[in-house]
């Protein structure tokens, strides 16, 4: 939501790849028999009226992440694990000076701002 607002309002630079996120609000409704229903009660749109869920957010500065940087280091045996197994969310990796998105963001921060005409 924040990235969409920044891009639409031209209030800052967003760096990275086009994203798709959860741009809706859902409500969990429990049913007496123990089952449940997930009901979408709202969809979010950007200031231009486009659905974030359908359109995603395209950054002002598109930078593609390299495949090696996206690799989580799992080998073939780990990736064949059952989908029914649940694991704890992975810890975020620290930013690396070699990361393409990080490099572009630092470059933009070091570049003097353009003055409005």
N, CA, C and O atoms as a MOPAC input file, in Angstrom:
PM7 MOZYME 1SCF
protein

 N      0.82500 1    -1.17600 1     0.00000 1
 C      0.00000 1     0.00000 1     0.00000 1
 C      0.87600 1     1.24900 1     0.00000 1
 O      0.62100 1     2.19300 1    -0.74800 1
 N      1.89700 1     1.24900 1     0.83300 1
 C      2.77600 1     2.41500 1     0.90800 1
 C      3.50800 1     2.62500 1    -0.40600 1
 O      3.58500 1     3.75300 1    -0.89200 1
 N      4.04700 1     1.56500 1    -0.99100 1
 C      4.76500 1     1.68300 1    -2.26500 1
 C      3.83600 1     2.21000 1    -3.35100 1
 O      4.23600 1     3.05300 1    -4.15400 1
 N      2.61900 1     1.72900 1    -3.38100 1
 C      1.64700 1     2.19200 1    -4.37700 1
 C      1.35500 1     3.68000 1    -4.20600 1
 O      1.28500 1     4.42000 1    -5.18700 1
 N      1.18500 1     4.11200 1    -2.96700 1
 C      0.90500 1     5.52800 1    -2.70000 1
 C      2.08500 1     6.40100 1    -3.09600 1
 O      1.89400 1     7.47700 1    -3.66400 1
 N      3.30200 1     5.95600 1    -2.80600 1
 C      4.49200 1     6.73400 1    -3.14900 1
 C      4.64900 1     6.87100 1    -4.65900 1
 O      4.94500 1     7.95800 1    -5.15500 1
 N      4.45100 1     5.77000 1    -5.39600 1
 C      4.59200 1     5.80700 1    -6.85200 1
 C      3.50000 1     6.66500 1    -7.47200 1
 O      3.78700 1     7.51500 1    -8.31500 1
 N      2.26300 1     6.45600 1    -7.07100 1
 C      1.13400 1     7.18700 1    -7.65500 1
 C      1.22700 1     8.68800 1    -7.39300 1
 O      0.91300 1     9.49100 1    -8.27100 1
 N      1.65300 1     9.06700 1    -6.20100 1
 C      1.71700 1    10.49000 1    -5.83500 1
 C      3.07000 1    11.13000 1    -6.18200 1
 O      3.27300 1    12.32100 1    -5.94500 1
 N      3.99600 1    10.33400 1    -6.74600 1
 C      5.33600 1    10.84500 1    -7.08800 1
 C      5.99200 1    11.50100 1    -5.86800 1
 O      6.54900 1    12.59400 1    -5.96800 1
 N      5.92300 1    10.83100 1    -4.72700 1
 C      6.46200 1    11.38900 1    -3.47900 1
 C      7.75800 1    10.72400 1    -3.04900 1
 O      8.29800 1    11.06100 1    -1.99600 1
 N      8.26200 1     9.80200 1    -3.82700 1
 C      9.50900 1     9.13800 1    -3.48400 1
 C      9.83600 1     8.09700 1    -4.52500 1
 O      8.99800 1     7.76400 1    -5.36200 1
 N     11.03800 1     7.58400 1    -4.48000 1
 C     11.45800 1     6.54000 1    -5.41100 1
 C     11.22100 1     5.17400 1    -4.79200 1
 O     11.55200 1     4.93400 1    -3.63100 1
 N     10.64700 1     4.28800 1    -5.58200 1
 C     10.46200 1     2.89800 1    -5.18500 1
 C     11.34700 1     2.09300 1    -6.11900 1
 O     11.26500 1     2.24500 1    -7.33800 1
 N     12.19800 1     1.23200 1    -5.55500 1
 C     13.18300 1     0.48600 1    -6.32400 1
 C     12.90600 1    -1.00400 1    -6.17600 1
 O     12.60200 1    -1.47600 1    -5.08100 1
 N     13.01100 1    -1.74400 1    -7.27500 1
 C     12.86100 1    -3.19300 1    -7.22800 1
 C     12.10500 1    -3.70600 1    -8.43200 1
 O     12.17500 1    -3.12400 1    -9.51400 1
 N     11.38300 1    -4.79600 1    -8.24600 1
 C     10.60700 1    -5.40400 1    -9.31800 1
 C      9.13200 1    -5.14600 1    -9.10600 1
 O      8.70100 1    -4.79400 1    -8.00900 1
 N      8.36300 1    -5.32300 1   -10.16700 1
 C      6.90800 1    -5.18900 1   -10.06300 1
 C      6.41900 1    -6.19200 1    -9.03400 1
 O      6.82800 1    -7.35300 1    -9.04800 1
 N      5.55900 1    -5.75400 1    -8.15700 1
 C      5.10800 1    -6.62300 1    -7.07800 1
 C      3.60600 1    -6.87100 1    -7.14500 1
 O      2.84600 1    -6.09200 1    -7.72000 1
 N      3.22100 1    -7.94300 1    -6.55900 1
 C      1.82000 1    -8.25700 1    -6.35600 1
 C      1.70100 1    -8.62700 1    -4.89200 1
 O      2.47600 1    -9.44200 1    -4.39200 1
 N      0.77200 1    -8.05500 1    -4.22400 1
 C      0.67200 1    -8.32600 1    -2.80200 1
 C     -0.75900 1    -8.56600 1    -2.40600 1
 O     -1.66500 1    -8.61500 1    -3.23800 1
 N     -0.93300 1    -8.71000 1    -1.15000 1
 C     -2.27800 1    -8.85600 1    -0.61800 1
 C     -2.88300 1    -7.46400 1    -0.53500 1
 O     -2.60000 1    -6.70000 1     0.38800 1
 N     -3.69500 1    -7.15800 1    -1.48800 1
 C     -4.30300 1    -5.83500 1    -1.53300 1
 C     -5.79700 1    -5.97100 1    -1.28700 1
 O     -6.62500 1    -5.37100 1    -1.97300 1
 N     -6.10700 1    -6.76900 1    -0.29800 1
 C     -7.50000 1    -6.95200 1     0.07500 1
 C     -7.56200 1    -7.22900 1     1.57000 1
 O     -6.56800 1    -7.59600 1     2.19800 1
 N     -8.71900 1    -7.05000 1     2.10300 1
 C     -8.93700 1    -7.34100 1     3.52300 1
 C     -9.89600 1    -8.51800 1     3.59900 1
 O    -10.92000 1    -8.54800 1     2.91600 1
 N     -9.55300 1    -9.48000 1     4.43600 1
 C    -10.38700 1   -10.66100 1     4.56500 1
 C    -10.82700 1   -10.85200 1     6.00700 1
 O    -10.14800 1   -10.44400 1     6.95000 1
 N    -11.97200 1   -11.47900 1     6.14600 1
 C    -12.53000 1   -11.72400 1     7.47500 1
 C    -12.75100 1   -13.22700 1     7.63200 1
 O    -13.29100 1   -13.88500 1     6.74200 1
 N    -12.33000 1   -13.75000 1     8.76500 1
 C    -12.51600 1   -15.16200 1     9.06900 1
 C    -13.84200 1   -15.32500 1     9.80600 1
 O    -14.05800 1   -14.72700 1    10.86000 1
 N    -14.71000 1   -16.13000 1     9.24400 1
 C    -16.01500 1   -16.38300 1     9.85600 1
 C    -16.03900 1   -17.84900 1    10.28700 1
 O    -15.99300 1   -18.75500 1     9.45500 1
 N    -16.11100 1   -18.06300 1    11.60000 1
 C    -16.16300 1   -19.44400 1    12.09300 1
 C    -17.60100 1   -19.94000 1    12.05200 1
 O    -18.54900 1   -19.18900 1    12.28000 1
 N    -17.73100 1   -21.21800 1    11.75600 1
 C    -19.04200 1   -21.85200 1    11.64200 1
 C    -19.16700 1   -22.84900 1    12.79700 1
 O    -18.18200 1   -23.49600 1    13.15100 1
 N    -20.36100 1   -22.98700 1    13.39200 1
 C    -20.53100 1   -23.84200 1    14.57000 1
 C    -20.01100 1   -25.27300 1    14.43000 1
 O    -19.64400 1   -25.88700 1    15.43200 1
 N    -19.97200 1   -25.82100 1    13.20700 1
 C    -19.49600 1   -27.19800 1    13.04700 1
 C    -17.97500 1   -27.30800 1    13.09700 1
 O    -17.43100 1   -28.39800 1    12.92300 1
 N    -17.27300 1   -26.18100 1    13.33600 1
 C    -15.82200 1   -26.18500 1    13.43900 1
 C    -15.10900 1   -25.74600 1    12.17300 1
 O    -13.89800 1   -25.52600 1    12.19000 1
 N    -15.83700 1   -25.61800 1    11.08300 1
 C    -15.21500 1   -25.14800 1     9.85100 1
 C    -15.19300 1   -23.62200 1     9.84000 1
 O    -15.67500 1   -22.97900 1    10.77200 1
 N    -14.64200 1   -23.06300 1     8.79800 1
 C    -14.54800 1   -21.60900 1     8.71800 1
 C    -14.65300 1   -21.16600 1     7.26700 1
 O    -14.44900 1   -21.94700 1     6.33800 1
 N    -14.97400 1   -19.90700 1     7.10700 1
 C    -15.09600 1   -19.29100 1     5.79400 1
 C    -14.25300 1   -18.02900 1     5.80000 1
 O    -14.34100 1   -17.21700 1     6.72200 1
 N    -13.43500 1   -17.86700 1     4.76500 1
 C    -12.65900 1   -16.63500 1     4.63300 1
 C    -13.36400 1   -15.80200 1     3.57400 1
 O    -13.47200 1   -16.21200 1     2.41900 1
 N    -13.83700 1   -14.64200 1     3.97000 1
 C    -14.61200 1   -13.76700 1     3.10100 1
 C    -13.83300 1   -12.48700 1     2.82700 1
 O    -13.40600 1   -11.80500 1     3.75900 1
 N    -13.64800 1   -12.15900 1     1.54600 1
 C    -12.99500 1   -10.90100 1     1.18900 1
 C    -14.02600 1    -9.78900 1     1.36200 1
 O    -15.09200 1    -9.81400 1     0.74800 1
 N    -13.69000 1    -8.80800 1     2.21200 1
 C    -14.63000 1    -7.72700 1     2.51100 1
 C    -14.19700 1    -6.39000 1     1.91100 1
 O    -14.97700 1    -5.43800 1     1.90700 1
 N    -12.96000 1    -6.30200 1     1.40200 1
 C    -12.50800 1    -5.05100 1     0.79500 1
 C    -11.34000 1    -5.33200 1    -0.14700 1
 O    -10.52000 1    -6.21200 1     0.11400 1
 N    -11.27400 1    -4.58400 1    -1.23500 1
 C    -10.13700 1    -4.59500 1    -2.14500 1
 C     -9.55700 1    -3.20300 1    -2.15400 1
 O    -10.29200 1    -2.21900 1    -2.06800 1
 N     -8.22500 1    -3.10700 1    -2.25900 1
 C     -7.57100 1    -1.81200 1    -2.22400 1
 C     -7.19700 1    -1.35900 1    -3.63000 1
 O     -6.81200 1    -2.16300 1    -4.47900 1
 N     -7.31800 1    -0.06600 1    -3.85400 1
 C     -7.02100 1     0.54700 1    -5.13700 1
 C     -6.03400 1     1.67800 1    -4.92200 1
 O     -5.98500 1     2.27600 1    -3.84700 1
 N     -5.23000 1     1.97400 1    -5.96900 1
 C     -4.32000 1     3.10700 1    -5.83600 1
 C     -5.07300 1     4.40300 1    -6.10900 1
 O     -6.25700 1     4.37200 1    -6.44500 1
 N     -4.40500 1     5.52600 1    -5.97100 1
 C     -5.06000 1     6.82500 1    -6.13900 1
 C     -5.59800 1     7.02200 1    -7.55200 1
 O     -6.50200 1     7.83000 1    -7.76400 1
 N     -5.05000 1     6.28800 1    -8.51900 1
 C     -5.52800 1     6.37400 1    -9.89700 1
 C     -6.73300 1     5.48700 1   -10.16300 1
 O     -7.23800 1     5.45300 1   -11.28500 1
 N     -7.20500 1     4.76200 1    -9.13700 1
 C     -8.37900 1     3.91500 1    -9.27900 1
 C     -8.09200 1     2.51700 1    -9.78700 1
 O     -9.02400 1     1.75800 1   -10.05000 1
 N     -6.80900 1     2.15100 1    -9.93400 1
 C     -6.46300 1     0.81400 1   -10.40500 1
 C     -6.32000 1    -0.14200 1    -9.22600 1
 O     -5.81000 1     0.22200 1    -8.16700 1
 N     -6.78000 1    -1.36400 1    -9.43500 1
 C     -6.70500 1    -2.39000 1    -8.39500 1
 C     -5.25800 1    -2.80100 1    -8.16100 1
 O     -4.56900 1    -3.21800 1    -9.09200 1
 N     -4.79800 1    -2.68500 1    -6.92300 1
 C     -3.44400 1    -3.11100 1    -6.58300 1
 C     -3.34900 1    -4.63100 1    -6.70500 1
 O     -2.30900 1    -5.15300 1    -7.10700 1
 N     -4.40900 1    -5.33500 1    -6.36700 1
 C     -4.42100 1    -6.79200 1    -6.44500 1
 C     -4.22700 1    -7.25400 1    -7.88400 1
 O     -3.49100 1    -8.21000 1    -8.12500 1
 N     -4.87100 1    -6.59600 1    -8.84100 1
 C     -4.78700 1    -6.99300 1   -10.24000 1
 C     -3.58800 1    -6.38800 1   -10.96300 1
 O     -2.94100 1    -7.06700 1   -11.76000 1
 N     -3.28800 1    -5.12400 1   -10.69300 1
 C     -2.23000 1    -4.40800 1   -11.41100 1
 C     -0.86200 1    -4.53900 1   -10.75000 1
 O      0.15700 1    -4.47100 1   -11.43700 1
 N     -0.81900 1    -4.72500 1    -9.44400 1
 C      0.44900 1    -4.73600 1    -8.72800 1
 C      1.00000 1    -3.32700 1    -8.61400 1
 O      0.29600 1    -2.35300 1    -8.87900 1
 N      2.24600 1    -3.22200 1    -8.22400 1
 C      2.91300 1    -1.93000 1    -8.10700 1
 C      4.19500 1    -2.00700 1    -8.92400 1
 O      5.04900 1    -2.85900 1    -8.67900 1
 N      4.32200 1    -1.11000 1    -9.89800 1
 C      5.53700 1    -1.03900 1   -10.69600 1
 C      6.38900 1     0.08300 1   -10.13200 1
 O      5.95500 1     1.23500 1   -10.11300 1
 N      7.58800 1    -0.23000 1    -9.67500 1
 C      8.45100 1     0.78800 1    -9.08100 1
 C      8.84900 1     1.85700 1   -10.09500 1
 O      8.82600 1     1.62100 1   -11.30300 1
 N      9.20800 1     3.01600 1    -9.59600 1
 C      9.72200 1     4.07800 1   -10.45000 1
 C     11.05000 1     3.65000 1   -11.05900 1
 O     11.35200 1     4.01300 1   -12.19600 1
 N     11.83700 1     2.89200 1   -10.32700 1
 C     13.12900 1     2.38300 1   -10.78100 1
 C     13.07600 1     0.86000 1   -10.75700 1
 O     13.23300 1     0.25000 1    -9.70000 1
 N     12.85400 1     0.24200 1   -11.91900 1
 C     12.77300 1    -1.21400 1   -11.99300 1
 C     14.18500 1    -1.78700 1   -12.00800 1
 O     14.99200 1    -1.45000 1   -12.87400 1
 N     14.47700 1    -2.65500 1   -11.04400 1
 C     15.76700 1    -3.33500 1   -10.94100 1
 C     15.46500 1    -4.80500 1   -10.71200 1
 O     14.79200 1    -5.16500 1    -9.74500 1
 N     15.95700 1    -5.64400 1   -11.59100 1
 C     15.72700 1    -7.08900 1   -11.48000 1
 C     16.75300 1    -7.70900 1   -10.53500 1
 O     17.94500 1    -7.41200 1   -10.60500 1
 N     16.27500 1    -8.55300 1    -9.67700 1
 C     17.13000 1    -9.28300 1    -8.74500 1
 C     17.74700 1   -10.45200 1    -9.49700 1
 O     17.05600 1   -11.11000 1   -10.27500 1
 N     19.01700 1   -10.72400 1    -9.28600 1
 C     19.67800 1   -11.83800 1    -9.95600 1
 C     19.21500 1   -13.14800 1    -9.34700 1
 O     18.92200 1   -13.20900 1    -8.15300 1
 N     19.14500 1   -14.20300 1   -10.15900 1
 C     18.66100 1   -15.50900 1    -9.70300 1
 C     19.48200 1   -16.03400 1    -8.53400 1
 O     18.92300 1   -16.60700 1    -7.59900 1
 N     20.78500 1   -15.85100 1    -8.56900 1
 C     21.63400 1   -16.33700 1    -7.47800 1
 C     21.30000 1   -15.65100 1    -6.16900 1
 O     21.38800 1   -16.26600 1    -5.10700 1
 N     20.91500 1   -14.37200 1    -6.23300 1
 C     20.57000 1   -13.63300 1    -5.02200 1
 C     19.24100 1   -14.10700 1    -4.44500 1
 O     19.01000 1   -14.00500 1    -3.24000 1
 N     18.36800 1   -14.62600 1    -5.30800 1
 C     17.06200 1   -15.08800 1    -4.84200 1
 C     17.11100 1   -16.50000 1    -4.28500 1
 O     16.20500 1   -16.90700 1    -3.55700 1
 N     18.15900 1   -17.26000 1    -4.61500 1
 C     18.29500 1   -18.63600 1    -4.15400 1
 C     18.39800 1   -18.65600 1    -2.63900 1
 O     19.21500 1   -17.94700 1    -2.05000 1
 N     17.56200 1   -19.47400 1    -2.01500 1
 C     17.57000 1   -19.53200 1    -0.55000 1
 C     18.58600 1   -20.53100 1    -0.01400 1
 O     18.67700 1   -20.74200 1     1.19500 1
 N     19.34800 1   -21.14400 1    -0.91100 1
 C     20.37700 1   -22.08100 1    -0.48000 1
 C     19.86400 1   -23.48100 1    -0.23100 1
 O     20.63800 1   -24.33900 1     0.19400 1
 N     18.58500 1   -23.75000 1    -0.47900 1
 C     18.02700 1   -25.08400 1    -0.25800 1
 C     18.48400 1   -26.02000 1    -1.36300 1
 O     18.53300 1   -25.63800 1    -2.53200 1
 N     18.82200 1   -27.25800 1    -0.98300 1
 C     19.19400 1   -28.22600 1    -2.00600 1
 C     17.95600 1   -29.00600 1    -2.43800 1
 O     16.86200 1   -28.78300 1    -1.91900 1
 N     18.13300 1   -29.93200 1    -3.40100 1
 C     17.00000 1   -30.66200 1    -3.96100 1
 C     16.24900 1   -31.46700 1    -2.91500 1
 O     15.02600 1   -31.57800 1    -2.99300 1
 N     16.95600 1   -32.04000 1    -1.92700 1
 C     16.29000 1   -32.82600 1    -0.90200 1
 C     15.35900 1   -31.95700 1    -0.06800 1
 O     14.25300 1   -32.37900 1     0.26900 1
 N     15.80300 1   -30.73800 1     0.27100 1
 C     14.96400 1   -29.83900 1     1.06000 1
 C     13.74600 1   -29.39200 1     0.28400 1
 O     12.66500 1   -29.26100 1     0.85800 1
 N     13.89500 1   -29.15400 1    -1.02000 1
 C     12.77900 1   -28.64100 1    -1.80200 1
 C     11.74400 1   -29.71500 1    -2.10100 1
 O     10.64400 1   -29.39300 1    -2.54900 1
 N     12.06700 1   -30.99100 1    -1.86400 1
 C     11.10000 1   -32.05800 1    -2.09000 1
 C     10.28200 1   -32.35400 1    -0.83600 1
 O      9.51400 1   -33.31600 1    -0.82200 1
 N     10.42500 1   -31.56800 1     0.19000 1
 C      9.68000 1   -31.77100 1     1.43600 1
 C      8.18600 1   -31.63800 1     1.17600 1
 O      7.75300 1   -30.92600 1     0.27100 1
 N      7.42700 1   -32.33000 1     1.98000 1
 C      5.97200 1   -32.32200 1     1.83100 1
 C      5.39900 1   -30.92800 1     2.03100 1
 O      5.81900 1   -30.19000 1     2.92200 1
 N      4.42900 1   -30.57800 1     1.18500 1
 C      3.77300 1   -29.27500 1     1.29800 1
 C      2.97100 1   -29.18300 1     2.59200 1
 O      2.66600 1   -28.08600 1     3.06100 1
 N      2.62900 1   -30.33600 1     3.16800 1
 C      1.84100 1   -30.33000 1     4.39300 1
 C      2.67400 1   -29.90500 1     5.60300 1
 O      2.12000 1   -29.49700 1     6.62400 1
 N      4.01800 1   -29.99800 1     5.49500 1
 C      4.86800 1   -29.58500 1     6.60400 1
 C      4.86100 1   -28.07000 1     6.69900 1
 O      4.91300 1   -27.36600 1     5.69000 1
 N      4.79700 1   -27.59000 1     7.91400 1
 C      4.88000 1   -26.14800 1     8.10200 1
 C      6.21100 1   -25.82600 1     8.75100 1
 O      6.68000 1   -26.54900 1     9.63000 1
 N      6.80600 1   -24.74800 1     8.31400 1
 C      8.07900 1   -24.33500 1     8.87500 1
 C      7.96400 1   -22.89600 1     9.32400 1
 O      7.09500 1   -22.15100 1     8.87100 1
 N      8.84200 1   -22.52400 1    10.20700 1
 C      8.86000 1   -21.13700 1    10.67500 1
 C      9.30800 1   -20.24300 1     9.52800 1
 O     10.10600 1   -20.66700 1     8.69200 1
 N      8.80900 1   -19.01600 1     9.47300 1
 C      9.22800 1   -18.11200 1     8.41200 1
 C     10.73700 1   -17.88600 1     8.46100 1
 O     11.32400 1   -17.78700 1     9.53900 1
 N     11.34800 1   -17.80800 1     7.30100 1
 C     12.79400 1   -17.60100 1     7.23100 1
 C     13.13300 1   -16.20000 1     7.71200 1
 O     12.38600 1   -15.24800 1     7.48900 1
 N     14.26500 1   -16.09800 1     8.36900 1
 C     14.74400 1   -14.78800 1     8.80400 1
 C     15.14600 1   -13.99300 1     7.57400 1
 O     15.71800 1   -14.55900 1     6.64200 1
 N     14.86400 1   -12.69500 1     7.54400 1
 C     15.28900 1   -11.90800 1     6.38700 1
 C     16.81000 1   -11.88100 1     6.28800 1
 O     17.51400 1   -11.80200 1     7.29400 1
 N     17.29500 1   -11.94700 1     5.06000 1
 C     18.73900 1   -11.90400 1     4.84800 1
 C     19.20900 1   -10.46600 1     4.98000 1
 O     18.50400 1    -9.54700 1     4.56500 1
 N     20.39200 1   -10.25600 1     5.55200 1
 C     20.90300 1    -8.89000 1     5.66200 1
 C     21.19800 1    -8.32500 1     4.27700 1
 O     21.53200 1    -9.06700 1     3.35300 1
 N     21.07000 1    -6.99600 1     4.14000 1
 C     21.36000 1    -6.35200 1     2.86500 1
 C     22.83400 1    -6.48400 1     2.55200 1
 O     23.68800 1    -6.32700 1     3.42500 1
 N     23.11800 1    -6.77200 1     1.30500 1
 C     24.49200 1    -6.92400 1     0.85800 1
 C     24.82300 1    -5.79300 1    -0.10600 1
 O     23.98100 1    -5.41700 1    -0.92100 1
 N     26.03100 1    -5.24400 1    -0.02800 1
 C     26.42500 1    -4.21700 1    -0.98500 1
 C     26.42200 1    -4.73500 1    -2.42800 1
 O     26.45900 1    -3.94200 1    -3.36900 1
 N     26.37700 1    -6.05900 1    -2.60600 1
 C     26.35400 1    -6.64900 1    -3.94200 1
 C     24.92700 1    -6.77100 1    -4.48400 1
 O     24.74800 1    -7.05000 1    -5.66900 1
 N     23.92800 1    -6.57000 1    -3.65500 1
 C     22.52600 1    -6.68200 1    -4.04700 1
 C     22.17900 1    -5.57300 1    -5.03600 1
 O     22.40900 1    -4.39800 1    -4.74900 1
 N     21.62300 1    -5.93400 1    -6.21200 1
 C     21.32900 1    -4.96100 1    -7.27200 1
 C     20.32600 1    -3.90400 1    -6.82000 1
 O     20.48700 1    -2.72600 1    -7.13900 1
 N     19.29800 1    -4.30900 1    -6.08500 1
 C     18.28500 1    -3.35100 1    -5.62500 1
 C     18.90100 1    -2.39900 1    -4.59300 1
 O     18.65200 1    -1.19400 1    -4.62300 1
 N     19.69300 1    -2.94500 1    -3.69600 1
 C     20.37200 1    -2.13200 1    -2.68400 1
 C     21.29900 1    -1.11300 1    -3.35900 1
 O     21.30600 1     0.06300 1    -2.99400 1
 N     22.08400 1    -1.57400 1    -4.34900 1
 C     22.99300 1    -0.67700 1    -5.06700 1
 C     22.24500 1     0.48200 1    -5.70700 1
 O     22.67500 1     1.63000 1    -5.60200 1
 N     21.11600 1     0.19000 1    -6.37700 1
 C     20.34000 1     1.23000 1    -7.05200 1
 C     19.75300 1     2.20200 1    -6.03600 1
 O     19.74400 1     3.41000 1    -6.27200 1
 N     19.26500 1     1.69300 1    -4.91000 1
 C     18.69500 1     2.56000 1    -3.88000 1
 C     19.75200 1     3.51100 1    -3.32500 1
 O     19.47600 1     4.69400 1    -3.13000 1
 N     20.95600 1     3.00800 1    -3.06800 1
 C     22.04200 1     3.84500 1    -2.56400 1
 C     22.42100 1     4.89000 1    -3.61700 1
 O     22.66800 1     6.05000 1    -3.28700 1
 N     22.46600 1     4.47100 1    -4.88600 1
 C     22.77600 1     5.40700 1    -5.98100 1
 C     21.75900 1     6.54800 1    -6.02600 1
 O     22.12800 1     7.71100 1    -6.18600 1
 N     20.47900 1     6.20600 1    -5.88300 1
 C     19.43100 1     7.23300 1    -5.90000 1
 C     19.55800 1     8.18300 1    -4.70600 1
 O     19.31700 1     9.38300 1    -4.83400 1
 N     19.93500 1     7.64600 1    -3.55700 1
 C     20.09300 1     8.49100 1    -2.37400 1
 C     21.26600 1     9.46100 1    -2.52700 1
 O     21.23300 1    10.57200 1    -1.99900 1
 N     22.29600 1     9.03700 1    -3.24900 1
 C     23.47500 1     9.88100 1    -3.43300 1
 C     23.29700 1    10.91500 1    -4.55400 1
 O     24.05800 1    11.87900 1    -4.63900 1
 N     22.29700 1    10.71000 1    -5.40700 1
 C     22.04200 1    11.61200 1    -6.52600 1
 C     21.28000 1    12.82600 1    -6.03200 1
 O     20.26400 1    12.67300 1    -5.35300 1
 N     21.74000 1    14.03000 1    -6.35300 1
 C     21.00900 1    15.22400 1    -5.91000 1
 C     19.59000 1    15.24300 1    -6.48100 1
 O     19.36500 1    14.83700 1    -7.62100 1
 N     18.65300 1    15.71200 1    -5.68800 1
 C     17.25600 1    15.77600 1    -6.12000 1
 C     17.09300 1    16.77700 1    -7.23400 1
 O     17.75000 1    17.81800 1    -7.24600 1
 N     16.20200 1    16.45900 1    -8.19000 1
 C     15.91800 1    17.37000 1    -9.29000 1
 C     14.98400 1    18.45100 1    -8.78400 1
 O     14.03500 1    18.16900 1    -8.05200 1
 N     15.25100 1    19.68500 1    -9.17400 1
 C     14.38700 1    20.79300 1    -8.77200 1
 C     13.18800 1    20.86400 1    -9.70300 1
 O     13.31700 1    20.67400 1   -10.91200 1
 N     12.02500 1    21.13800 1    -9.13600 1
 C     10.81000 1    21.26800 1    -9.92900 1
 C     10.89200 1    22.54300 1   -10.76500 1
 O     11.37900 1    23.57600 1   -10.30500 1
 N     10.40900 1    22.44900 1   -11.99900 1
 C     10.45300 1    23.61200 1   -12.90800 1
 C      9.37100 1    24.60400 1   -12.59800 1
 O      9.26700 1    25.63300 1   -13.26400 1

